[in-house]
Amino acid sequence: MTKIPAHNHAIIRAEVKKPIINVAGIIYWTKDLIKDIGMELSETSSGNPIAAYIDDENNRGVTCAALIKTSHIAVHIWDEPDPALVQLDVYTCS
């Protein structure tokens, strides 16, 4: 009998006073989260996780995406509003 994996999806929206505002910080935070929730990064040819700082008016902030062995994690932090806005998306089928 084939075991069907559980599918779990968490979407968290939070307002924060001290947002992460740089690429190195969001990559470190994302890797730490992956370790803390017992997940593993997938092997990729282009680096994992990946992140960028977006510098468009009314959309400034960092974005990070990670491929985990069971799906994905994405986080977006808009640092212009006060308080800053964080949107975290974690999906796993484990």
Buried (B, 14 or more C-beta within 10 A) or exposed (E): EEEEEEEEEEEEEEEEEEBBBEBEBBBBBBBEBBEEEEBEBEEEEEEBBBBEBEEEEEEBBBBBBBBBEBBBBBBBBBBEEEEBBBBBBBBBEE
